[in-house]
Amino acid sequence: MILDVVFLSRLQFALTIMFHYLFPPLTIGMSIVLVYLETMYFFTREQVYETAARFWTQLFAVSFAVGVATGIVMEFQFGTNWAIYSRFVGDVFGSALAAEGIFAFFLESGFLSVLVFGWDKVSAGFHLFATIMVAIGSVFSAVWILIANSWQQTPAGHRIVQMMRDGKPWFVDGKPIMRAEVVDFWAMVFNPSMIDRLVHTLIAAFLMGAFFVMSISAFYLLKKRHEEFARRSFTGALLLATIFSLAQLVSGHSNARMVSREQPAKLAAFEAHYVSGPADLYLFGLPTPDGNKVNFGVKIPGALSFLIHGNRSESVIGLDRIHPQDRPSILICFSSYHLMVGIGMFFIFLTCLALYFRIRGSLFEKRWLLWIFVGSVVLAVAGNQLGWVSAEAGRQPWTVYPSLVKDASGQPVLDKDGFLVAKADEGLRTKDAVSEVVHSGQVVRSILMFGAIYALLGIFWIYVLNHKIEKGPPPFSSPPDSARNPLLATGPTPRKRLSEGDES
């Protein structure tokens, strides 16, 4: 098992992608905070907002650069470790990833240069426009990546055809080589899970960016450094975090209902729902990997049925309807899913409590609460990682999840043994997706090599962030009242350097 090439390839992909996935949610979330700060500066001309935007832009740029570097490995792995998978999904992924590069990455990286280097060269209005374009580019990048990933979860808009080679059907060891071919681009884009998964992922990214800002701002407030800057940054991020924490609850509910329709095996694993029928909702517990019970479990009877169907007595498909060879890991799915949900509920409580104290004007006196916010960025990172783990582990043992066969009323069809019938020829199992020529020794060496490279990148990222955080934002002075109204400005006057003590 340990030296199995499938296990090692999955391990390498998980390690590299989980490290890379530290950065896209962070930069997407920070871009929204930057838009807020730049907008506040544009309409108030209070220099503290420009100071805050400059400081957070530095941290954004470093994280963006490391994220780009770590993301390159993913595309190489598709060709080296997962060649069969790449052949199968190439037509779908080619269009989605090309669109991501053309419509998202170029937009984001192009205006990033204005965002980072244009402070003293363009007007406040154009700099705000550049910031918005960077934010839109980062969001659109997530859109196209999520389209490709969601297609793997709920394929649509395609047909399965045999590949041709030299004008003839392609066979390897007597087996036909098949691929998914796009026949309806927009059906592929708006596959059944795309909207729910995109909204849920983006909200999680916004939360991560907001908690990152609040963590550093709370640290400054506790150390009594850069206090006005920290208060403004914390307040803006707290407002966004409160909104998105509540929105994530709504999004999560919609996402779970979608999963119950499209991937009932995943939902059953999330809730350790072994026997079809009215389903309980576990608050926590420890499921037995191969058994049919949850140790130390605390549950709300019928709550899952109510959330999915609006009726506590309504039946929910359990693992007994899933063929044993098609069941995901219950322990991994249940644990990662419930930890993610627990973090989300904690964020709702924490942000609402902090917002209550902020409205009363006593938040920044609550040192115990500020210390919680300093550490909560770790939970924001964990929540994003756990969401990815639960979504991808719940898809196993498939890399491309087959659609269920449904009757005229839309209900899943069962075979003679009582198992759900899937269109298996339209899916691709993980064990069948690895490259034919890669052996375990090569994967082990590449894991060690990438592990060393990523460790150096991680050390570099933490060192630079720590250096910039220790240095803190530059000092600022309040502008005169006449400069607070941008409508009074005439022409695109570039902003001067803060270090020169001039106003914008």
MOVENNOR-V789313 format. One record per backbone hydrogen bond with DSSP energy under -0.5 kcal/mol. NH is the residue of the N-H (numbers start at 1). CO is the residue of the C=O. E is the energy in kcal/mol with one decimal. If there is no record, write none. Layout:
BEGIN
NH | CO | E
NH | CO | E
END
This chain:
BEGIN
4 | 1 | -1.1
8 | 4 | -2.7
9 | 5 | -2.3
10 | 6 | -2.3
11 | 7 | -2.6
12 | 8 | -2.7
13 | 9 | -2.3
14 | 10 | -2.6
15 | 11 | -2.7
16 | 12 | -2.5
17 | 13 | -2.5
18 | 14 | -2.5
19 | 15 | -1.6
20 | 16 | -2.3
21 | 17 | -2.6
22 | 19 | -1.5
23 | 20 | -1.9
24 | 20 | -0.9
25 | 21 | -0.5
26 | 22 | -0.6
27 | 23 | -2.8
28 | 24 | -2.6
29 | 25 | -2.5
30 | 26 | -2.6
31 | 27 | -2.0
32 | 28 | -1.1
33 | 29 | -1.4
34 | 30 | -2.7
35 | 31 | -2.0
36 | 32 | -2.0
37 | 33 | -2.5
38 | 34 | -2.9
39 | 35 | -2.4
40 | 36 | -2.4
41 | 37 | -2.2
42 | 38 | -2.6
43 | 39 | -2.0
44 | 40 | -1.7
45 | 41 | -2.9
47 | 45 | -0.6
49 | 46 | -1.6
50 | 46 | -0.8
51 | 47 | -2.7
52 | 48 | -2.3
53 | 49 | -2.6
54 | 50 | -2.8
55 | 51 | -2.2
56 | 52 | -2.7
57 | 53 | -1.9
58 | 54 | -1.5
59 | 55 | -1.3
60 | 56 | -2.4
61 | 57 | -2.7
62 | 58 | -1.9
63 | 59 | -2.0
64 | 60 | -2.6
65 | 61 | -2.3
66 | 62 | -2.1
67 | 63 | -2.3
68 | 64 | -2.2
69 | 65 | -1.9
70 | 66 | -2.4
71 | 67 | -1.5
72 | 68 | -0.9
72 | 69 | -0.5
74 | 71 | -0.5
75 | 71 | -0.8
75 | 72 | -0.5
76 | 72 | -1.3
77 | 73 | -2.2
78 | 74 | -1.3
79 | 75 | -0.9
79 | 76 | -0.6
80 | 76 | -2.2
81 | 77 | -1.5
82 | 77 | -1.6
85 | 433 | -1.9
86 | 82 | -2.4
87 | 83 | -2.3
88 | 84 | -2.2
89 | 85 | -2.5
90 | 86 | -1.1
91 | 180 | -0.5
93 | 89 | -3.2
94 | 90 | -2.5
95 | 91 | -1.1
96 | 92 | -1.8
97 | 93 | -3.1
98 | 94 | -1.8
99 | 95 | -2.0
100 | 96 | -2.0
101 | 97 | -2.1
102 | 98 | -2.5
103 | 99 | -2.7
104 | 99 | -0.5
104 | 100 | -1.3
105 | 100 | -2.6
106 | 101 | -1.5
108 | 104 | -3.0
109 | 105 | -3.1
110 | 106 | -2.1
111 | 107 | -1.9
112 | 108 | -1.2
113 | 109 | -0.9
113 | 110 | -0.6
114 | 110 | -0.6
115 | 111 | -2.4
116 | 112 | -2.8
117 | 113 | -2.6
118 | 114 | -1.9
121 | 118 | -1.2
122 | 118 | -1.7
127 | 123 | -2.3
128 | 124 | -2.2
129 | 125 | -2.1
130 | 126 | -2.6
131 | 127 | -2.2
132 | 128 | -2.4
133 | 129 | -2.3
134 | 130 | -2.2
135 | 131 | -2.2
136 | 132 | -2.8
137 | 133 | -2.8
138 | 134 | -2.4
139 | 135 | -2.1
140 | 136 | -2.9
141 | 137 | -2.1
142 | 138 | -1.6
143 | 139 | -2.0
144 | 140 | -2.0
145 | 141 | -1.9
146 | 142 | -2.7
147 | 143 | -1.9
148 | 144 | -1.9
149 | 145 | -2.5
150 | 146 | -3.0
151 | 147 | -1.9
152 | 148 | -1.2
153 | 149 | -1.0
154 | 150 | -3.0
155 | 401 | -0.7
159 | 181 | -1.9
161 | 159 | -0.6
161 | 179 | -2.5
163 | 177 | -3.4
165 | 168 | -3.4
168 | 165 | -1.5
170 | 163 | -2.7
172 | 175 | -2.6
175 | 172 | -1.9
177 | 170 | -2.3
178 | 176 | -0.7
179 | 161 | -2.4
180 | 88 | -3.2
181 | 159 | -3.1
183 | 157 | -2.2
184 | 157 | -2.0
188 | 184 | -2.2
189 | 185 | -2.4
190 | 186 | -2.9
191 | 188 | -0.9
191 | 189 | -0.8
194 | 191 | -1.7
195 | 191 | -0.5
197 | 193 | -2.4
198 | 194 | -2.8
199 | 195 | -2.5
200 | 196 | -2.1
201 | 197 | -2.2
202 | 198 | -2.7
203 | 199 | -2.3
204 | 200 | -1.8
205 | 201 | -1.9
206 | 202 | -2.7
207 | 203 | -2.3
208 | 204 | -2.0
209 | 205 | -2.4
210 | 206 | -2.3
211 | 207 | -2.7
212 | 208 | -1.9
213 | 209 | -1.9
214 | 210 | -2.5
215 | 211 | -2.3
216 | 212 | -1.8
217 | 213 | -2.4
218 | 214 | -2.6
219 | 215 | -1.7
220 | 216 | -2.1
221 | 217 | -2.2
222 | 218 | -2.4
223 | 219 | -1.9
224 | 221 | -0.7
225 | 220 | -2.7
230 | 226 | -2.7
231 | 227 | -2.6
232 | 228 | -2.2
233 | 229 | -2.5
234 | 230 | -2.9
235 | 231 | -2.6
236 | 232 | -2.1
237 | 233 | -2.3
238 | 234 | -2.7
239 | 235 | -2.1
240 | 236 | -1.9
241 | 237 | -2.8
242 | 238 | -2.5
243 | 239 | -1.9
244 | 240 | -2.7
245 | 241 | -2.3
246 | 242 | -1.8
247 | 243 | -2.2
248 | 244 | -2.2
249 | 245 | -1.0
250 | 246 | -1.3
251 | 247 | -2.7
252 | 248 | -2.9
253 | 249 | -1.7
254 | 250 | -2.1
255 | 251 | -2.7
256 | 252 | -2.4
257 | 253 | -1.9
258 | 254 | -1.9
259 | 255 | -2.4
260 | 256 | -2.1
261 | 257 | -1.2
262 | 258 | -2.6
263 | 259 | -2.6
266 | 263 | -1.0
267 | 263 | -1.6
268 | 264 | -2.4
269 | 265 | -1.9
270 | 266 | -2.5
271 | 267 | -2.0
272 | 269 | -0.7
273 | 268 | -2.6
274 | 272 | -1.1
277 | 316 | -1.6
279 | 314 | -0.5
281 | 300 | -2.0
282 | 280 | -0.6
283 | 298 | -3.6
284 | 298 | -1.1
286 | 295 | -2.4
288 | 293 | -2.2
295 | 286 | -2.5
295 | 293 | -0.5
297 | 294 | -1.1
298 | 284 | -2.1
300 | 281 | -2.7
301 | 299 | -0.6
303 | 300 | -1.9
304 | 279 | -0.8
305 | 279 | -1.8
306 | 302 | -1.9
307 | 303 | -2.5
308 | 304 | -2.2
309 | 305 | -3.0
310 | 305 | -0.6
310 | 306 | -1.9
311 | 305 | -0.9
314 | 311 | -1.3
316 | 277 | -2.1
319 | 273 | -2.1
320 | 274 | -1.7
321 | 318 | -1.7
322 | 319 | -1.4
323 | 321 | -0.5
326 | 323 | -2.8
327 | 324 | -1.1
330 | 328 | -0.6
333 | 329 | -2.2
334 | 330 | -2.9
335 | 331 | -2.1
336 | 332 | -2.5
337 | 333 | -2.3
338 | 334 | -2.3
339 | 335 | -2.1
340 | 336 | -2.1
341 | 337 | -2.4
342 | 338 | -2.4
343 | 339 | -2.2
344 | 340 | -2.2
345 | 341 | -2.4
346 | 342 | -2.1
347 | 343 | -2.1
348 | 344 | -1.7
349 | 345 | -2.0
350 | 346 | -2.9
351 | 347 | -2.7
352 | 348 | -2.0
353 | 349 | -2.1
354 | 350 | -2.5
355 | 351 | -2.7
356 | 352 | -2.0
357 | 353 | -2.0
358 | 354 | -2.4
359 | 355 | -2.4
360 | 356 | -1.7
361 | 357 | -0.6
361 | 358 | -0.8
362 | 357 | -2.4
363 | 357 | -0.9
365 | 362 | -1.2
366 | 362 | -0.5
366 | 363 | -1.9
367 | 365 | -1.5
370 | 366 | -2.1
371 | 367 | -2.3
372 | 368 | -1.3
373 | 369 | -1.9
374 | 370 | -1.9
375 | 371 | -1.5
376 | 372 | -1.4
377 | 373 | -0.6
378 | 375 | -1.6
379 | 375 | -0.6
380 | 376 | -1.9
381 | 377 | -2.2
382 | 378 | -2.6
383 | 379 | -2.9
384 | 380 | -1.7
385 | 381 | -2.3
386 | 382 | -3.1
387 | 383 | -2.0
388 | 384 | -1.9
389 | 385 | -2.5
390 | 386 | -2.8
391 | 387 | -2.1
392 | 388 | -2.5
393 | 389 | -3.2
394 | 390 | -1.8
395 | 392 | -0.7
396 | 392 | -0.6
396 | 393 | -0.9
398 | 395 | -1.5
399 | 428 | -3.0
400 | 428 | -1.7
401 | 152 | -3.2
401 | 399 | -0.5
405 | 421 | -3.0
407 | 411 | -2.6
410 | 407 | -1.9
413 | 405 | -2.8
415 | 419 | -2.7
418 | 415 | -1.9
420 | 321 | -3.1
421 | 413 | -2.3
422 | 420 | -0.6
423 | 403 | -3.1
424 | 422 | -2.1
426 | 423 | -2.3
427 | 424 | -1.3
428 | 400 | -2.0
430 | 397 | -2.2
432 | 429 | -1.0
433 | 430 | -1.6
434 | 430 | -0.5
435 | 81 | -2.4
442 | 439 | -0.6
443 | 439 | -1.5
444 | 440 | -2.5
445 | 441 | -2.1
446 | 442 | -2.1
447 | 443 | -2.3
448 | 444 | -2.1
449 | 445 | -2.3
450 | 446 | -2.9
451 | 447 | -2.4
452 | 448 | -2.0
453 | 449 | -2.3
454 | 450 | -3.0
455 | 451 | -2.0
456 | 452 | -2.0
457 | 453 | -2.4
458 | 454 | -2.7
459 | 455 | -2.4
460 | 456 | -2.6
461 | 457 | -2.7
462 | 458 | -2.5
463 | 459 | -2.6
464 | 460 | -2.7
465 | 461 | -2.7
466 | 462 | -2.8
467 | 463 | -2.4
468 | 464 | -2.5
469 | 465 | -2.7
470 | 466 | -2.7
471 | 467 | -2.0
472 | 468 | -2.4
483 | 480 | -1.8
484 | 481 | -1.7
486 | 484 | -0.7
488 | 485 | -1.7
489 | 486 | -1.1
491 | 489 | -0.6
493 | 491 | -2.1
495 | 119 | -0.8
495 | 122 | -1.1
500 | 497 | -1.1
501 | 498 | -1.9
502 | 497 | -1.0
END
